[in-house]
Each structure stands twice: as C-alpha cells, then as structure tokens.
C-alpha cells in the first residue's frame, strides 16, 4: 500500500474559513430589578414619602406622594427599577427605615 503526502502551502491570498457566528460573543445585559413597596397598617403617608425622597435617587416629593398614594390605594407600587447591586442597597435602606417591602424581583 502506498501513501502519498500532499503539502499545501498557505498563501496570503488564500481564504480563511471560520465558523459563522459559532464563536461570536453576543453581549447580554444584566437584568434590572424592581423595588416594590407594599401597603401596611403602621407607616404613615408622610413617612413613606420622606423615605422615598431620602433613599431613591432623583425622587421628587411630588412623585414620592404619587407613589405613596399608589401603595395605599393599590396595595403596592414599583418605586425604582435598575441594576441589582443598587436595587439591593435601596431595598435594604427602605426596609431598615421600616417600610414593608416585597422581595426584589427581575423586571
């Protein structure tokens, strides 16, 4: 049995074949998380609104009162949505201030 070796020289003009999209990295964004304040029978409107203004970035007093009313009349309100690390901080600050909080959940 005879074996034939064939040597192929690569040239600069030879096409390079790569698998299509097989090794392509597709960036994925981290999910956002919702901070939800729940209604309760012991926090006052004033306290809830003040906590929202104090702990949630860029929260205005007007929006805080609107959200506080939503908490009271609808039972809950989403007060902030964003990255997990920040959501954990704001959630914990509101909880420590005495607000009744739903667990963090992906948005």
Backbone as CSV, one residue per row, in Angstrom:
resi,resn,N_x,N_y,N_z,CA_x,CA_y,CA_z,C_x,C_y,C_z
1,UNK,0.846,-1.156,0.000,0.000,0.000,0.000,0.897,1.226,0.000
2,UNK,0.580,2.140,-0.835,1.404,3.330,-0.997,0.668,4.544,-0.430
3,UNK,1.375,5.384,0.380,0.801,6.573,0.970,1.400,7.794,0.296
4,UNK,0.544,8.695,-0.086,1.008,9.898,-0.734,0.765,11.075,0.210
5,UNK,1.793,11.850,0.457,1.670,13.044,1.280,1.558,14.251,0.367
6,UNK,0.621,15.081,0.648,0.445,16.290,-0.146,0.646,17.469,0.792
7,UNK,1.561,18.334,0.427,1.840,19.533,1.210,1.148,20.700,0.547
8,UNK,0.405,21.447,1.314,-0.292,22.609,0.788,0.331,23.831,1.441
9,UNK,0.805,24.722,0.621,1.409,25.948,1.130,0.326,27.013,1.259
10,UNK,0.273,27.631,2.416,-0.695,28.712,2.633,-0.133,29.988,2.042
11,UNK,-0.973,30.698,1.356,-0.561,31.973,0.788,-1.402,33.073,1.399
12,UNK,-0.949,34.282,1.249,-1.664,35.419,1.811,-3.027,35.602,1.162
13,UNK,-3.190,35.119,-0.054,-4.460,35.314,-0.746,-5.438,34.166,-0.512
14,UNK,-5.003,33.156,0.191,-5.893,32.024,0.446,-6.969,32.447,1.455
15,UNK,-8.221,32.118,1.204,-9.290,32.496,2.135,-9.186,31.705,3.438
16,UNK,-9.525,32.365,4.511,-9.551,31.708,5.806,-11.013,31.423,6.133
17,UNK,-11.288,30.180,6.395,-12.658,29.774,6.672,-12.840,29.702,8.189
18,UNK,-13.828,30.413,8.656,-14.145,30.381,10.089,-15.609,30.018,10.250
19,UNK,-15.932,29.354,11.321,-17.353,29.021,11.531,-18.168,30.295,11.730
20,UNK,-19.292,30.355,11.059,-20.128,31.548,11.141,-20.843,31.613,12.478
21,UNK,-20.646,32.698,13.204,-21.313,33.007,14.453,-21.115,31.976,15.549
22,UNK,-20.375,30.925,15.291,-20.191,29.897,16.310,-19.381,30.423,17.490
23,UNK,-18.366,31.184,17.215,-17.517,31.683,18.286,-17.788,33.152,18.586
24,UNK,-18.826,33.688,18.001,-19.122,35.105,18.186,-19.713,35.329,19.578
25,UNK,-19.204,36.314,20.274,-19.702,36.640,21.597,-20.826,37.658,21.462
26,UNK,-21.965,37.314,22.015,-23.111,38.208,21.974,-23.261,38.802,23.369
27,UNK,-23.071,40.117,23.483,-23.183,40.719,24.814,-24.616,40.639,25.335
28,UNK,-24.741,40.284,26.599,-26.047,40.240,27.235,-26.056,41.260,28.359
29,UNK,-27.137,41.973,28.463,-27.254,42.966,29.510,-27.725,42.282,30.784
30,UNK,-27.251,42.794,31.907,-27.734,42.288,33.182,-29.187,42.707,33.334
31,UNK,-29.998,41.862,33.962,-31.405,42.247,34.130,-31.553,43.361,35.157
32,UNK,-32.595,44.127,35.019,-32.938,45.125,36.019,-33.828,44.483,37.072
33,UNK,-33.860,45.111,38.234,-34.673,44.614,39.342,-35.616,45.707,39.816
34,UNK,-36.799,45.273,40.295,-37.834,46.199,40.749,-37.829,46.277,42.266
35,UNK,-37.920,47.499,42.770,-38.131,47.706,44.197,-39.609,48.027,44.366
36,UNK,-40.288,47.197,45.151,-41.732,47.338,45.345,-42.016,47.574,46.824
37,UNK,-42.694,48.680,47.109,-43.138,48.984,48.471,-44.574,48.494,48.610
38,UNK,-44.844,47.814,49.731,-46.173,47.264,49.994,-46.917,48.109,51.018
39,UNK,-48.228,48.085,50.927,-49.062,48.788,51.896,-49.012,48.057,53.237
40,UNK,-49.128,48.808,54.312,-49.217,48.230,55.651,-50.088,49.130,56.514
41,UNK,-50.307,48.711,57.738,-51.196,49.462,58.621,-50.469,50.352,59.623
42,UNK,-49.158,50.473,59.504,-48.442,51.230,60.531,-47.580,52.362,60.004
43,UNK,-47.197,52.404,58.747,-46.418,53.527,58.217,-47.351,54.634,57.744
44,UNK,-47.008,55.864,58.088,-47.820,56.999,57.651,-47.458,57.384,56.222
45,UNK,-48.357,58.101,55.586,-48.086,58.620,54.245,-46.811,59.461,54.281
46,UNK,-46.724,60.322,55.285,-45.575,61.222,55.412,-44.264,60.434,55.491
47,UNK,-44.237,59.385,56.309,-43.016,58.601,56.479,-42.617,57.905,55.173
48,UNK,-43.578,57.308,54.494,-43.281,56.604,53.233,-42.732,57.586,52.210
49,UNK,-43.392,58.717,52.039,-42.946,59.713,51.055,-41.549,60.234,51.402
50,UNK,-41.303,60.519,52.680,-39.980,61.006,53.088,-38.888,59.973,52.835
51,UNK,-39.175,58.705,53.099,-38.186,57.640,52.846,-37.872,57.519,51.358
52,UNK,-38.897,57.614,50.526,-38.668,57.525,49.082,-37.759,58.654,48.609
53,UNK,-38.014,59.863,49.079,-37.187,61.003,48.688,-35.761,60.835,49.222
54,UNK,-35.651,60.326,50.433,-34.340,60.200,51.073,-33.469,59.115,50.432
55,UNK,-34.059,57.970,50.064,-33.255,56.822,49.645,-33.260,56.505,48.154
56,UNK,-34.239,56.978,47.428,-34.306,56.670,45.994,-33.731,57.856,45.215
57,UNK,-32.674,57.632,44.434,-32.050,58.733,43.688,-33.041,59.430,42.745
58,UNK,-32.924,60.728,42.690,-33.733,61.571,41.799,-35.232,61.525,42.081
59,UNK,-35.613,61.034,43.254,-37.030,61.006,43.610,-37.462,62.411,44.031
60,UNK,-38.505,62.898,43.415,-39.039,64.214,43.769,-40.142,64.039,44.816
61,UNK,-40.396,65.064,45.600,-41.500,64.964,46.560,-42.845,64.678,45.888
62,UNK,-43.091,65.290,44.741,-44.359,65.052,44.041,-44.512,63.595,43.622
63,UNK,-43.456,63.019,43.058,-43.513,61.617,42.646,-43.606,60.707,43.866
64,UNK,-42.915,61.050,44.931,-42.976,60.252,46.156,-44.411,60.196,46.686
65,UNK,-45.114,61.331,46.680,-46.507,61.350,47.144,-47.406,60.552,46.210
66,UNK,-47.162,60.643,44.925,-47.954,59.862,43.959,-47.764,58.360,44.211
67,UNK,-46.513,57.946,44.410,-46.228,56.533,44.668,-46.788,56.094,46.017
68,UNK,-46.712,56.968,47.015,-47.264,56.653,48.336,-48.768,56.419,48.242
69,UNK,-49.452,57.245,47.477,-50.891,57.037,47.262,-51.159,55.725,46.534
70,UNK,-50.310,55.394,45.563,-50.459,54.128,44.846,-50.277,52.954,45.808
71,UNK,-49.285,53.041,46.684,-49.087,51.987,47.686,-50.357,51.824,48.513
72,UNK,-50.913,52.928,48.984,-52.089,52.875,49.851,-53.327,52.331,49.141
73,UNK,-53.609,52.852,47.957,-54.857,52.511,47.281,-54.793,51.251,46.431
74,UNK,-53.592,50.884,45.946,-53.468,49.689,45.109,-52.743,48.547,45.822
75,UNK,-52.189,48.834,47.000,-51.529,47.781,47.771,-50.034,47.686,47.561
76,UNK,-49.549,48.301,46.506,-48.113,48.273,46.227,-47.773,49.259,45.128
77,UNK,-46.471,49.578,45.037,-46.001,50.440,43.946,-44.543,50.109,43.661
78,UNK,-44.202,50.098,42.389,-42.808,49.962,41.981,-42.195,51.347,42.107
79,UNK,-41.200,51.479,42.987,-40.642,52.801,43.248,-39.299,53.030,42.565
80,UNK,-38.681,51.962,42.078,-37.392,52.105,41.391,-37.113,50.834,40.612
81,UNK,-36.460,50.971,39.454,-36.042,49.827,38.634,-34.619,50.090,38.175
82,UNK,-33.741,49.092,38.339,-32.362,49.262,37.911,-31.508,48.059,38.251
83,UNK,-30.177,48.216,38.149,-29.239,47.110,38.372,-29.343,46.522,39.780
84,UNK,-29.032,45.247,39.891,-29.195,44.500,41.132,-28.465,45.118,42.317
85,UNK,-27.207,45.475,42.144,-26.430,45.969,43.282,-27.061,47.232,43.885
86,UNK,-27.471,48.152,43.046,-28.133,49.363,43.538,-29.495,49.027,44.136
87,UNK,-30.223,48.122,43.472,-31.544,47.730,43.968,-31.434,47.135,45.369
88,UNK,-30.413,46.316,45.591,-30.221,45.727,46.918,-29.986,46.807,47.974
89,UNK,-29.186,47.802,47.634,-28.906,48.886,48.574,-30.185,49.664,48.912
90,UNK,-30.902,50.140,47.901,-32.098,50.948,48.141,-33.171,50.130,48.866
91,UNK,-33.320,48.879,48.487,-34.295,47.986,49.115,-33.993,47.845,50.606
92,UNK,-32.744,47.613,50.929,-32.342,47.446,52.327,-32.517,48.747,53.118
93,UNK,-32.197,49.873,52.518,-32.368,51.160,53.201,-33.841,51.420,53.513
94,UNK,-34.712,51.149,52.556,-36.142,51.336,52.782,-36.669,50.360,53.843
95,UNK,-36.194,49.134,53.787,-36.610,48.128,54.768,-36.177,48.542,56.171
96,UNK,-34.929,48.996,56.297,-34.429,49.429,57.609,-35.155,50.660,58.136
97,UNK,-35.702,51.459,57.221,-36.475,52.635,57.634,-37.886,52.241,58.067
98,UNK,-38.206,50.963,57.955,-39.488,50.466,58.441,-40.552,50.233,57.392
99,UNK,-40.228,50.468,56.120,-41.237,50.229,55.086,-41.404,48.734,54.859
100,UNK,-42.591,48.349,54.444,-42.870,46.950,54.144,-42.525,46.719,52.675
101,UNK,-41.579,45.811,52.446,-41.021,45.627,51.106,-41.349,44.251,50.553
102,UNK,-41.631,44.204,49.253,-41.726,42.922,48.547,-40.303,42.471,48.251
103,UNK,-40.076,41.173,48.086,-38.733,40.723,47.693,-38.347,41.331,46.342
104,UNK,-37.051,41.535,46.144,-36.584,42.029,44.843,-36.953,41.014,43.775
105,UNK,-37.341,41.521,42.617,-37.638,40.617,41.503,-37.149,41.231,40.209
106,UNK,-36.776,40.356,39.285,-36.283,40.828,37.993,-37.407,41.556,37.266
107,UNK,-37.027,42.624,36.601,-38.013,43.435,35.864,-38.335,42.812,34.527
